[in-house]
Amino acid sequence: MFAAFSKSFAQLPDKTFRKVILMGILGAFITFLLLFSAVTGVLFDVVLVNIPWIDAAIDWLGSLATLVVVWLLFPAVASVIIGFLLEDIAQAVENKHYPDLPDASAIPWGETLVEAIKFAGVMVLLNLLALPIYLLFPAVNLVVFYCLNGYLISREYFELVAQRRLGLKKAKALRKAYQGKLLVAGALTAFLLTIPLVNLLAPVVGTAVMVHLFHSWSQEPKFLRLQQQNL
């Protein structure tokens, strides 16, 4: 597993990797620039108390608060945008490390879009539900955070990778068979999401790791048996 992470980090200078990361950052920047402009525009146009110095203070404090929220949510939005392009990462990894493979089945872009939005929504919802635990139970909160997000990340990323080679039904069966190891890989990826700046790379690294794990396991008898059982 650590070899998979090592190979994934080593490939970050790859042209495709850099393009996907840049598109995520650029997309998030444009999204938040529009949001910040809209919120500050409303604040400065609306008179709340009709006392000039108080209204001015509200305008500037509101703008500052919006800027802080934008900064905090920037990596999350960048990750969602990158999520639309993870298949490009999987293909780049296979081109470099597994060049003799036949072409993988392309996942329709519309399906990728729906899955990325659904994944982001589920991730946000479950983390909001777990928020009381995060706030009230020190130490336990870290275990819950990494287990929850590790499971979600490993499920989404691995099924995306495996589906290209096996189809969705077999991909799900394989994911369940290796779910213990995948949870560890997902938790490590979730840890990367908590590190500033590194969190912008986490979806790309996580996807690359899943590609390496998939092809590593494809040589195991357990993998071959699962393929035969799910024909």
MARBA-3410 file (N, C-alpha, C, O; in Angstrom, 1 decimal):
231
0.8,-1.2,0.0,0.0,0.0,0.0,0.9,1.3,0.0,0.6,2.2,-0.7 ~ 1.9,1.2,0.8,2.8,2.4,0.9,3.5,2.6,-0.5,3.8,3.7,-0.8 ~ 3.8,1.5,-1.1,4.4,1.6,-2.5,3.4,2.3,-3.4,3.9,3.1,-4.3 ~ 2.1,2.0,-3.3,1.1,2.7,-4.1,1.1,4.2,-3.9,1.0,5.0,-4.8 ~ 1.2,4.6,-2.6,1.2,6.0,-2.3,2.5,6.7,-2.8,2.5,7.8,-3.4
3.6,5.9,-2.7,4.9,6.5,-3.1,4.9,6.7,-4.7,5.3,7.8,-5.1 ~ 4.4,5.7,-5.4,4.3,5.9,-6.9,3.4,7.0,-7.3,3.6,7.8,-8.2 ~ 2.3,7.2,-6.5,1.3,8.2,-6.8,1.9,9.6,-6.6,1.7,10.5,-7.4 ~ 2.6,9.8,-5.5,3.2,11.1,-5.2,4.3,11.4,-6.3,4.5,12.5,-6.7 ~ 5.0,10.3,-6.6,6.1,10.5,-7.6,5.6,10.9,-9.0,6.3,11.6,-9.8
4.3,10.6,-9.3,3.8,11.0,-10.6,3.1,12.3,-10.6,2.6,12.7,-11.6 ~ 3.1,13.1,-9.5,2.5,14.4,-9.5,3.0,15.4,-10.6,2.2,16.1,-11.1 ~ 4.2,15.3,-10.9,4.7,16.2,-12.0,4.1,15.9,-13.4,4.3,16.6,-14.3 ~ 3.5,14.7,-13.5,2.9,14.3,-14.8,2.0,15.4,-15.4,1.3,16.0,-14.6 ~ 2.0,15.5,-16.7,1.2,16.6,-17.3,-0.3,16.5,-17.0,-0.9,17.5,-16.8
-0.8,15.3,-17.1,-2.2,15.1,-16.8,-2.6,15.4,-15.4,-3.6,16.1,-15.1 ~ -1.7,15.0,-14.4,-1.9,15.3,-13.0,-2.0,16.8,-12.8,-2.9,17.3,-12.2 ~ -1.0,17.5,-13.4,-0.9,19.0,-13.2,-2.1,19.7,-13.8,-2.6,20.6,-13.3 ~ -2.6,19.2,-15.0,-3.7,19.8,-15.6,-5.0,19.6,-14.8,-5.7,20.6,-14.6 ~ -5.2,18.5,-14.2,-6.4,18.2,-13.4,-6.4,19.1,-12.2,-7.4,19.7,-11.8
-5.2,19.1,-11.5,-5.1,19.9,-10.3,-5.3,21.4,-10.6,-6.0,22.1,-9.8 ~ -4.7,21.9,-11.6,-4.9,23.3,-12.0,-6.3,23.6,-12.3,-6.8,24.7,-12.0 ~ -7.0,22.7,-13.1,-8.4,23.0,-13.4,-9.3,23.0,-12.1,-10.2,23.8,-12.0 ~ -9.0,22.2,-11.1,-9.7,22.2,-9.9,-9.5,23.5,-9.1,-10.5,24.1,-8.7 ~ -8.3,23.9,-9.1,-8.0,25.2,-8.4,-8.6,26.4,-9.1,-9.2,27.3,-8.5
-8.5,26.4,-10.4,-9.0,27.5,-11.2,-10.5,27.5,-11.1,-11.1,28.6,-11.0 ~ -11.2,26.3,-11.2,-12.6,26.3,-11.1,-13.1,26.8,-9.7,-14.1,27.5,-9.7 ~ -12.4,26.4,-8.7,-12.8,26.8,-7.3,-12.6,28.3,-7.2,-13.4,29.0,-6.6 ~ -11.5,28.8,-7.7,-11.2,30.3,-7.6,-12.3,31.1,-8.3,-12.8,32.1,-7.8 ~ -12.7,30.7,-9.5,-13.8,31.4,-10.3,-15.1,31.3,-9.5,-15.8,32.3,-9.4
-15.4,30.1,-9.0,-16.7,29.9,-8.3,-16.7,30.9,-7.1,-17.7,31.6,-6.9 ~ -15.7,30.9,-6.3,-15.7,31.8,-5.1,-15.5,33.3,-5.4,-16.0,34.1,-4.7 ~ -14.9,33.6,-6.5,-14.8,35.0,-6.9,-16.2,35.5,-7.3,-16.6,36.6,-6.9 ~ -17.0,34.7,-8.0,-18.4,35.1,-8.3,-19.2,35.2,-7.0,-20.0,36.1,-6.8 ~ -19.0,34.2,-6.1,-19.8,34.2,-4.8,-19.4,35.4,-4.0,-20.3,36.1,-3.5
-18.1,35.7,-3.9,-17.7,36.8,-3.1,-18.2,38.1,-3.6,-18.7,39.0,-2.9 ~ -18.2,38.3,-5.0,-18.6,39.5,-5.6,-20.1,39.7,-5.4,-20.6,40.8,-5.1 ~ -20.9,38.6,-5.5,-22.3,38.6,-5.3,-22.7,39.0,-3.9,-23.5,39.9,-3.7 ~ -22.1,38.4,-2.9,-22.4,38.7,-1.5,-22.0,40.1,-1.1,-22.8,40.8,-0.5 ~ -20.8,40.5,-1.5,-20.4,41.8,-1.1,-21.2,42.9,-1.8,-21.5,44.0,-1.3
-21.6,42.6,-3.1,-22.4,43.5,-3.8,-23.8,43.7,-3.1,-24.2,44.9,-3.0 ~ -24.4,42.7,-2.6,-25.6,42.8,-1.9,-25.4,43.5,-0.6,-26.2,44.4,-0.3 ~ -24.4,43.2,0.1,-24.1,43.9,1.4,-23.9,45.4,1.3,-24.5,46.2,2.0 ~ -23.2,45.8,0.2,-22.9,47.2,0.1,-24.1,48.0,-0.5,-24.2,49.2,-0.4 ~ -25.1,47.3,-1.2,-26.2,47.9,-1.8,-27.4,48.0,-0.8,-28.2,48.9,-0.9
-27.4,47.1,0.2,-28.6,47.1,1.2,-28.2,47.9,2.4,-27.2,47.8,3.0 ~ -29.2,48.8,2.8,-29.1,49.6,4.0,-29.8,48.9,5.1,-31.1,48.7,5.0 ~ -29.2,48.5,6.2,-29.8,47.7,7.2,-30.4,48.5,8.3,-31.5,48.3,8.8 ~ -29.6,49.5,8.9,-30.0,50.2,10.0,-30.1,51.8,9.8,-30.5,52.5,10.6 ~ -29.7,52.2,8.6,-29.7,53.6,8.2,-28.9,54.5,9.1,-29.2,55.7,9.2
-27.8,53.9,9.7,-26.9,54.7,10.4,-25.5,54.5,9.7,-25.0,53.4,9.7 ~ -25.0,55.5,9.0,-23.9,55.3,8.0,-22.7,54.5,8.6,-22.3,53.6,7.9 ~ -22.2,54.9,9.8,-21.0,54.2,10.3,-21.3,52.7,10.7,-20.4,51.8,10.5 ~ -22.5,52.4,11.1,-22.9,51.1,11.5,-23.1,50.2,10.2,-22.6,49.1,10.1 ~ -23.7,50.8,9.2,-23.9,50.1,7.9,-22.6,49.8,7.3,-22.4,48.7,6.7
-21.6,50.8,7.4,-20.3,50.6,6.8,-19.6,49.4,7.5,-18.9,48.6,6.9 ~ -19.7,49.4,8.8,-19.1,48.3,9.6,-19.7,47.0,9.3,-18.9,46.0,9.1 ~ -21.0,46.9,9.1,-21.7,45.6,8.7,-21.2,45.2,7.4,-20.9,44.0,7.1 ~ -21.1,46.1,6.4,-20.6,45.8,5.1,-19.2,45.2,5.1,-19.0,44.1,4.5 ~ -18.3,45.8,5.8,-16.9,45.4,5.8,-16.8,44.1,6.6,-16.0,43.2,6.2
-17.5,44.0,7.7,-17.4,42.7,8.5,-18.0,41.5,7.7,-17.5,40.4,7.8 ~ -19.1,41.8,7.0,-19.8,40.8,6.2,-18.8,40.3,5.1,-18.7,39.1,4.8 ~ -18.1,41.3,4.5,-17.2,41.0,3.4,-16.0,40.1,4.0,-15.6,39.2,3.3 ~ -15.6,40.5,5.1,-14.5,39.7,5.8,-14.9,38.3,6.1,-14.2,37.3,5.9 ~ -16.1,38.2,6.6,-16.7,36.9,7.0,-16.8,36.0,5.7,-16.5,34.8,5.7
-17.3,36.6,4.6,-17.4,35.9,3.4,-16.0,35.4,2.9,-15.9,34.3,2.4 ~ -15.0,36.3,3.0,-13.7,35.9,2.6,-13.2,34.7,3.4,-12.5,33.8,2.8 ~ -13.4,34.7,4.7,-13.0,33.6,5.6,-13.7,32.3,5.1,-13.0,31.3,5.0 ~ -15.0,32.3,4.9,-15.7,31.1,4.5,-15.2,30.6,3.2,-15.0,29.4,3.0 ~ -14.9,31.6,2.2,-14.4,31.2,0.9,-13.1,30.5,1.1,-12.8,29.4,0.4
-12.2,31.0,2.0,-10.9,30.4,2.2,-11.0,29.0,2.8,-10.3,28.1,2.4 ~ -11.9,28.8,3.7,-12.1,27.5,4.4,-12.7,26.5,3.4,-12.3,25.3,3.5 ~ -13.6,26.9,2.5,-14.3,25.9,1.7,-13.5,25.7,0.3,-13.9,24.8,-0.4 ~ -12.5,26.5,0.1,-11.8,26.5,-1.2,-11.3,25.0,-1.5,-11.6,24.6,-2.6 ~ -10.6,24.3,-0.6,-10.1,23.0,-1.0,-11.2,22.0,-1.3,-11.1,21.2,-2.1
-12.4,22.1,-0.5,-13.5,21.2,-0.7,-14.1,21.4,-2.1,-14.3,20.4,-2.8 ~ -14.3,22.6,-2.5,-14.8,22.9,-3.9,-13.8,22.4,-5.0,-14.2,21.9,-6.0 ~ -12.6,22.7,-4.7,-11.5,22.3,-5.7,-11.6,20.7,-5.8,-11.4,20.2,-6.9 ~ -11.7,20.0,-4.7,-11.8,18.6,-4.7,-13.0,18.1,-5.5,-12.9,17.1,-6.2 ~ -14.1,18.7,-5.4,-15.3,18.4,-6.1,-15.1,18.5,-7.6,-15.5,17.6,-8.4
-14.5,19.6,-8.0,-14.3,19.9,-9.4,-13.3,18.8,-10.0,-13.5,18.3,-11.1 ~ -12.2,18.6,-9.2,-11.3,17.5,-9.6,-12.0,16.2,-9.7,-11.6,15.4,-10.6 ~ -13.0,15.9,-8.9,-13.7,14.7,-8.9,-14.3,14.4,-10.3,-14.5,13.2,-10.7 ~ -14.6,15.4,-11.1,-15.2,15.2,-12.4,-14.1,14.7,-13.4,-14.5,14.2,-14.4 ~ -12.9,14.8,-13.0,-11.8,14.4,-14.0,-10.9,13.3,-13.5,-9.8,13.1,-14.0
-11.4,12.5,-12.5,-10.5,11.5,-11.9,-10.3,10.3,-12.9,-9.3,9.6,-12.8 ~ -11.1,10.1,-13.9,-10.9,9.1,-14.9,-9.6,9.4,-15.7,-8.9,8.5,-16.1 ~ -9.4,10.7,-15.9,-8.1,11.1,-16.6,-6.9,10.7,-15.8,-5.9,10.3,-16.4 ~ -7.0,10.8,-14.5,-5.9,10.4,-13.6,-5.7,8.9,-13.7,-4.5,8.4,-13.8 ~ -6.8,8.1,-13.6,-6.6,6.7,-13.7,-6.0,6.3,-15.0,-5.1,5.4,-15.1
-6.4,6.9,-16.1,-5.8,6.6,-17.4,-4.3,7.0,-17.5,-3.5,6.2,-18.1 ~ -3.9,8.1,-16.9,-2.5,8.5,-16.9,-1.7,7.6,-16.1,-0.5,7.3,-16.5 ~ -2.2,7.0,-15.0,-1.4,6.1,-14.2,-1.2,4.8,-15.0,-0.1,4.2,-15.0 ~ -2.3,4.3,-15.7,-2.1,3.1,-16.4,-1.2,3.3,-17.6,-0.4,2.4,-18.0 ~ -1.2,4.4,-18.2,-0.3,4.7,-19.4,1.1,4.6,-18.9,2.0,4.1,-19.7
1.4,5.1,-17.7,2.8,5.1,-17.2,3.3,3.8,-16.7,4.4,3.3,-17.0 ~ 2.4,3.2,-15.8,2.8,2.0,-15.1,2.4,0.7,-15.6,2.9,-0.4,-15.4 ~ 1.3,0.7,-16.4,0.7,-0.5,-17.0,0.4,-0.3,-18.5,-0.7,-0.5,-18.9 ~ 1.5,0.0,-19.3,1.2,0.4,-20.7,0.7,-0.8,-21.6,0.2,-0.5,-22.6 ~ 0.9,-2.0,-21.1,0.5,-3.2,-22.0,-1.0,-3.5,-21.9,-1.5,-4.4,-22.5
-1.7,-2.8,-21.0,-3.1,-3.1,-20.8,-4.0,-2.7,-22.0,-3.6,-1.7,-22.7 ~ -5.0,-3.4,-22.3,-6.0,-3.0,-23.4,-6.7,-1.7,-22.9,-6.7,-1.4,-21.7 ~ -7.3,-1.0,-23.8,-8.0,0.2,-23.4,-9.2,-0.1,-22.5,-9.9,-1.1,-22.6 ~ -9.3,0.8,-21.4,-10.4,0.6,-20.5,-11.7,1.2,-21.1,-11.7,2.0,-22.0 ~ -12.8,0.7,-20.5,-14.1,1.2,-21.0,-14.3,2.6,-20.4,-14.1,2.8,-19.2
-14.7,3.5,-21.2,-14.9,4.9,-20.8,-16.2,5.0,-20.0,-17.2,4.4,-20.5 ~ -16.2,5.7,-18.9,-17.5,5.9,-18.2,-18.1,7.2,-18.7,-17.4,8.2,-18.8 ~ -19.4,7.2,-19.1,-20.0,8.4,-19.7,-19.8,9.6,-18.8,-19.9,9.5,-17.6 ~ -19.6,10.8,-19.4,-19.3,12.0,-18.7,-20.5,12.3,-17.8,-20.3,12.8,-16.6 ~ -21.7,12.2,-18.3,-22.9,12.5,-17.5,-23.0,11.6,-16.3,-23.3,12.1,-15.2
-22.6,10.3,-16.4,-22.6,9.5,-15.2,-21.6,9.9,-14.2,-21.8,9.8,-13.0 ~ -20.4,10.3,-14.7,-19.3,10.8,-13.8,-19.7,12.0,-13.1,-19.5,12.1,-11.9 ~ -20.4,12.9,-13.8,-20.9,14.1,-13.2,-21.9,13.8,-12.1,-21.8,14.4,-11.0 ~ -22.9,13.0,-12.3,-23.9,12.6,-11.3,-23.2,12.0,-10.1,-23.5,12.3,-9.0 ~ -22.3,11.1,-10.3,-21.6,10.4,-9.2,-20.8,11.3,-8.4,-20.7,11.2,-7.2
-20.1,12.3,-9.1,-19.3,13.2,-8.3,-20.1,14.1,-7.5,-19.8,14.4,-6.3 ~ -21.3,14.6,-8.0,-22.2,15.5,-7.2,-22.8,14.7,-6.1,-22.9,15.2,-4.9 ~ -23.2,13.4,-6.3,-23.8,12.6,-5.3,-22.8,12.3,-4.2,-23.1,12.3,-3.0 ~ -21.5,12.0,-4.6,-20.5,11.7,-3.6,-20.2,12.9,-2.7,-20.1,12.8,-1.5 ~ -20.1,14.1,-3.3,-19.9,15.3,-2.6,-21.0,15.6,-1.6,-20.8,16.0,-0.5
-22.3,15.4,-2.1,-23.4,15.6,-1.2,-23.5,14.7,0.0,-23.7,15.1,1.1 ~ -23.2,13.4,-0.3,-23.2,12.4,0.8,-22.1,12.7,1.8,-22.3,12.6,3.0 ~ -21.0,13.1,1.3,-19.8,13.4,2.2,-20.1,14.6,3.1,-19.9,14.6,4.3 ~ -20.7,15.6,2.5,-21.0,16.8,3.3,-22.1,16.5,4.3,-22.0,16.9,5.5 ~ -23.2,15.8,3.9,-24.3,15.4,4.8,-23.8,14.6,5.9,-24.2,14.9,7.1
-23.1,13.5,5.7,-22.7,12.7,6.8,-21.7,13.4,7.7,-21.7,13.1,8.9 ~ -20.8,14.2,7.2,-19.9,15.0,8.1,-20.7,16.0,8.9,-20.3,16.3,10.0 ~ -21.8,16.6,8.4,-22.6,17.5,9.1,-23.3,16.7,10.3,-23.4,17.2,11.4 ~ -23.8,15.5,10.0,-24.4,14.7,11.0,-23.5,14.3,12.1,-23.8,14.1,13.2 ~ -22.2,14.1,11.7,-21.2,13.7,12.7,-20.6,14.9,13.4,-19.7,14.7,14.3
-21.0,16.1,13.0,-20.4,17.3,13.6,-20.5,17.4,15.2,-19.5,17.8,15.8 ~ -21.6,17.0,15.8,-21.6,16.9,17.3,-20.5,16.1,17.9,-19.9,16.4,18.9 ~ -20.2,15.0,17.2,-19.1,14.1,17.7,-17.8,14.8,17.5,-16.9,14.7,18.4 ~ -17.6,15.4,16.4,-16.3,16.2,16.1,-16.1,17.2,17.2,-15.0,17.5,17.6 ~ -17.2,17.9,17.6,-17.0,19.0,18.5,-17.0,18.6,20.0,-16.3,19.3,20.8
-17.7,17.5,20.4,-17.8,17.2,21.8,-17.0,16.0,22.3,-16.8,15.9,23.5 ~ -16.4,15.3,21.4,-15.6,14.1,21.9,-14.2,14.1,21.3,-14.0,13.5,20.3 ~ -13.3,14.7,22.0,-11.9,14.7,21.6,-11.4,13.3,21.5,-11.8,12.4,22.2 ~ -10.4,13.1,20.5,-9.8,11.8,20.3,-10.8,10.9,19.5,-10.5,10.4,18.4 ~ -12.0,10.7,20.1,-13.0,9.9,19.3,-13.3,10.5,18.0,-13.6,9.9,17.0
-13.4,11.9,18.0,-13.7,12.6,16.8,-12.8,12.3,15.6,-13.2,12.2,14.5 ~ -11.5,12.1,15.9,-10.5,11.8,14.9,-10.8,10.4,14.3,-10.7,10.2,13.1 ~ -11.1,9.4,15.2,-11.4,8.1,14.7,-12.6,8.1,13.8,-12.6,7.5,12.8 ~ -13.6,8.8,14.3,-14.9,8.8,13.5,-14.6,9.5,12.1,-15.1,9.1,11.1 ~ -13.9,10.6,12.2,-13.7,11.4,10.9,-12.9,10.5,9.9,-13.3,10.5,8.8
-11.8,9.9,10.3,-11.0,9.2,9.4,-11.7,7.9,8.9,-11.5,7.5,7.8 ~ -12.4,7.2,9.8,-13.2,6.0,9.4,-14.3,6.4,8.5,-14.5,5.7,7.4 ~ -15.1,7.4,8.8,-16.2,7.8,7.9,-15.7,8.2,6.6,-16.2,7.7,5.5 ~ -14.8,9.2,6.5,-14.3,9.7,5.2,-13.4,8.7,4.5,-13.4,8.7,3.3 ~ -12.7,7.9,5.3,-11.9,6.8,4.6,-12.8,5.9,3.9,-12.5,5.4,2.8
-13.9,5.5,4.5,-14.9,4.6,3.9,-15.5,5.2,2.6,-15.5,4.6,1.5 ~ -15.9,6.4,2.7,-16.5,7.1,1.6,-15.6,7.3,0.4,-15.9,7.0,-0.7 ~ -14.3,7.7,0.7,-13.3,8.0,-0.3,-12.9,6.6,-1.0,-12.9,6.6,-2.2 ~ -12.7,5.6,-0.2,-12.2,4.3,-0.8,-13.3,3.7,-1.6,-13.1,3.2,-2.7 ~ -14.6,3.9,-1.2,-15.7,3.3,-2.0,-15.8,4.0,-3.3,-15.9,3.4,-4.4
-15.8,5.4,-3.3,-16.0,6.1,-4.5,-14.9,6.0,-5.5,-15.1,5.7,-6.7 ~ -13.6,6.1,-5.0,-12.5,6.1,-5.9,-12.2,4.7,-6.4,-11.9,4.6,-7.6 ~ -12.3,3.7,-5.6,-12.0,2.4,-6.0,-13.0,1.9,-7.0,-12.7,1.3,-8.0 ~ -14.3,2.1,-6.8,-15.3,1.7,-7.7,-15.2,2.4,-9.1,-15.4,1.8,-10.1 ~ -14.8,3.7,-9.0,-14.5,4.4,-10.3,-13.4,3.7,-11.1,-13.5,3.5,-12.3
-12.3,3.3,-10.4,-11.2,2.7,-11.1,-11.5,1.3,-11.6,-11.3,1.0,-12.7 ~ -12.1,0.5,-10.7,-12.4,-0.9,-11.0,-13.5,-1.0,-12.1,-13.5,-1.9,-12.9 ~ -14.5,-0.1,-12.1,-15.6,-0.1,-13.0,-15.1,0.0,-14.5,-15.7,-0.6,-15.4 ~ -14.0,0.7,-14.7,-13.4,0.9,-16.0,-13.0,-0.4,-16.6,-12.9,-0.6,-17.8 ~ -12.6,-1.3,-15.7,-12.0,-2.6,-16.2,-13.0,-3.8,-16.0,-12.9,-4.8,-16.8
-13.9,-3.7,-15.1,-14.7,-4.9,-14.7,-16.2,-4.7,-14.9,-17.0,-5.6,-15.0 ~ -16.7,-3.4,-15.0,-18.1,-3.1,-14.9,-18.5,-2.9,-13.5,-17.7,-3.3,-12.5 ~ -19.6,-2.2,-13.2,-20.0,-1.8,-11.9,-20.3,-2.9,-10.9,-19.8,-2.9,-9.8 ~ -20.9,-4.0,-11.4,-21.3,-5.1,-10.5,-20.0,-5.8,-9.9,-19.9,-6.0,-8.7 ~ -19.1,-6.1,-10.8,-17.8,-6.7,-10.3,-17.0,-5.8,-9.5,-16.3,-6.2,-8.6
-17.0,-4.5,-9.9,-16.3,-3.5,-9.1,-16.8,-3.4,-7.7,-16.0,-3.4,-6.7 ~ -18.1,-3.5,-7.5,-18.6,-3.5,-6.1,-18.3,-4.7,-5.3,-17.9,-4.6,-4.2 ~ -18.3,-5.9,-6.0,-18.0,-7.1,-5.3,-16.5,-7.1,-4.9,-16.2,-7.6,-3.8 ~ -15.7,-6.6,-5.8,-14.2,-6.6,-5.5,-14.0,-5.6,-4.3,-13.1,-5.9,-3.4 ~ -14.6,-4.5,-4.3,-14.5,-3.5,-3.3,-14.9,-4.1,-1.9,-14.2,-3.8,-0.9
-15.9,-4.8,-1.9,-16.4,-5.4,-0.6,-15.4,-6.5,-0.1,-15.2,-6.6,1.1 ~ -14.8,-7.2,-1.1,-13.8,-8.3,-0.7,-12.5,-7.7,-0.1,-11.9,-8.3,0.7 ~ -12.2,-6.5,-0.5,-11.0,-5.8,0.0,-11.3,-4.6,0.9,-10.4,-3.7,1.0 ~ -12.4,-4.5,1.4,-12.9,-3.3,2.1,-12.0,-2.9,3.3,-11.9,-1.7,3.6 ~ -11.4,-3.9,4.0,-10.5,-3.6,5.1,-9.3,-2.8,4.6,-9.0,-1.8,5.2
-8.6,-3.3,3.6,-7.4,-2.6,3.1,-7.8,-1.3,2.5,-7.0,-0.3,2.6 ~ -8.9,-1.3,1.8,-9.4,0.0,1.2,-9.7,1.0,2.2,-9.5,2.2,2.0 ~ -10.2,0.6,3.3,-10.5,1.6,4.4,-9.2,2.3,4.9,-9.2,3.5,5.1 ~ -8.2,1.5,5.0,-6.9,2.1,5.4,-6.4,3.1,4.3,-6.0,4.2,4.7 ~ -6.5,2.7,3.1,-6.0,3.6,2.0,-6.9,4.9,2.0,-6.4,6.0,1.7
-8.2,4.7,2.2,-9.1,5.8,2.2,-8.9,6.7,3.4,-8.9,8.0,3.2 ~ -8.6,6.1,4.5,-8.3,7.0,5.7,-7.0,7.8,5.5,-6.9,8.9,6.0 ~ -6.0,7.2,4.9,-4.8,7.9,4.6,-5.0,9.1,3.6,-4.5,10.2,3.8 ~ -5.9,8.8,2.7,-6.3,9.9,1.7,-7.1,11.0,2.5,-6.9,12.2,2.2 ~ -8.0,10.6,3.4,-8.7,11.6,4.2,-7.7,12.4,5.1,-8.0,13.6,5.3
-6.7,11.8,5.6,-5.7,12.5,6.3,-5.0,13.6,5.5,-4.8,14.7,5.9 ~ -4.7,13.3,4.2,-4.2,14.2,3.3,-5.1,15.4,3.1,-4.7,16.6,2.9 ~ -6.4,15.2,3.1,-7.4,16.2,3.0,-7.4,17.2,4.1,-7.9,18.3,4.0 ~ -6.8,16.9,5.3,-6.8,17.8,6.4,-5.5,18.6,6.4,-5.4,19.5,7.3 ~ -4.6,18.4,5.5,-3.4,19.2,5.5,-3.5,20.3,4.5,-3.7,20.0,3.3
-3.4,21.6,4.9,-3.5,22.7,3.9,-2.5,22.6,2.7,-1.4,22.1,2.9 ~ -3.0,22.9,1.6,-2.4,22.9,0.3,-2.2,21.4,-0.2,-2.5,21.1,-1.4 ~ -1.8,20.5,0.6,-1.8,19.1,0.3,-3.2,18.6,-0.1,-3.3,17.7,-0.9 ~ -4.2,19.2,0.6,-5.6,18.7,0.4,-6.0,18.9,-1.1,-7.0,18.3,-1.5 ~ -5.4,19.8,-1.8,-5.7,20.1,-3.2,-5.2,18.9,-4.1,-5.7,18.7,-5.2
-4.2,18.2,-3.5,-3.7,17.0,-4.3,-4.3,15.7,-3.9,-4.2,14.7,-4.6 ~ -5.0,15.7,-2.8,-5.5,14.4,-2.2,-6.4,13.6,-3.2,-6.2,12.4,-3.3 ~ -7.4,14.2,-3.9,-8.2,13.4,-4.7,-7.4,12.7,-5.9,-7.7,11.6,-6.2 ~ -6.4,13.5,-6.4,-5.6,12.9,-7.5,-4.7,11.8,-6.9,-4.6,10.7,-7.6 ~ -4.1,12.0,-5.8,-3.2,11.0,-5.2,-4.1,9.7,-4.8,-3.7,8.6,-5.1
-5.2,10.0,-4.2,-6.1,8.9,-3.8,-6.6,8.0,-5.0,-6.6,6.8,-4.9 ~ -6.9,8.7,-6.1,-7.3,7.9,-7.3,-6.1,7.1,-7.8,-6.3,5.9,-8.2 ~ -5.0,7.7,-7.9,-3.8,7.0,-8.4,-3.5,5.8,-7.5,-3.1,4.7,-8.0 ~ -3.6,5.9,-6.2,-3.4,4.8,-5.3,-4.3,3.7,-5.6,-3.9,2.5,-5.6 ~ -5.6,4.0,-5.8,-6.6,3.0,-6.1,-6.3,2.2,-7.4,-6.5,1.0,-7.5
-5.7,2.9,-8.4,-5.3,2.2,-9.6,-4.2,1.2,-9.3,-4.3,0.1,-9.8 ~ -3.2,1.6,-8.5,-2.1,0.7,-8.2,-2.6,-0.5,-7.4,-2.2,-1.6,-7.6 ~ -3.5,-0.3,-6.4,-4.0,-1.3,-5.6,-4.8,-2.3,-6.5,-4.7,-3.5,-6.3 ~ -5.7,-1.8,-7.3,-6.5,-2.6,-8.2,-5.6,-3.6,-9.0,-5.9,-4.8,-9.1 ~ -4.6,-3.0,-9.7,-3.7,-3.8,-10.5,-2.8,-4.8,-9.7,-2.5,-5.9,-10.2
-2.5,-4.4,-8.5,-1.7,-5.3,-7.6,-2.6,-6.5,-7.2,-2.1,-7.6,-7.3 ~ -3.8,-6.2,-6.9,-4.7,-7.3,-6.4,-5.2,-8.2,-7.6,-5.6,-9.3,-7.4 ~ -5.1,-7.6,-8.8,-5.6,-8.4,-10.0,-4.8,-9.6,-10.2,-5.2,-10.5,-11.0 ~ -3.6,-9.7,-9.6,-2.8,-10.9,-9.8,-3.1,-12.0,-8.7,-2.5,-13.1,-8.8 ~ -3.9,-11.7,-7.8,-4.2,-12.6,-6.6,-5.2,-13.6,-7.0,-6.2,-13.3,-7.7
-5.1,-14.9,-6.5,-6.2,-15.9,-6.7,-7.6,-15.4,-6.2,-8.6,-15.7,-6.9 ~ -7.6,-14.7,-5.1,-8.9,-14.2,-4.6,-9.6,-13.3,-5.6,-10.8,-13.4,-5.8 ~ -8.8,-12.5,-6.3,-9.4,-11.6,-7.3,-9.9,-12.4,-8.5,-11.0,-12.2,-9.0 ~ -9.2,-13.4,-8.9,-9.6,-14.2,-10.1,-10.9,-15.0,-9.7,-11.7,-15.2,-10.6 ~ -10.9,-15.5,-8.5,-12.2,-16.3,-8.1,-13.4,-15.3,-8.1,-14.5,-15.8,-8.6
-13.2,-14.1,-7.7,-14.3,-13.2,-7.7,-14.8,-12.9,-9.1,-16.0,-12.7,-9.3 ~ -13.8,-12.8,-10.0,-14.2,-12.5,-11.4,-15.1,-13.7,-11.9,-16.1,-13.4,-12.6 ~ -14.7,-14.9,-11.6,-15.4,-16.0,-12.1,-16.8,-16.1,-11.5,-17.8,-16.5,-12.2 ~ -16.9,-15.8,-10.2,-18.2,-15.8,-9.5,-19.2,-14.8,-10.0,-20.4,-15.0,-9.9 ~ -18.7,-13.7,-10.6,-19.6,-12.6,-10.9,-19.7,-12.4,-12.4,-20.0,-11.3,-12.9
-19.4,-13.4,-13.2,-19.5,-13.3,-14.7,-21.0,-13.1,-15.1,-21.3,-13.0,-16.3
END
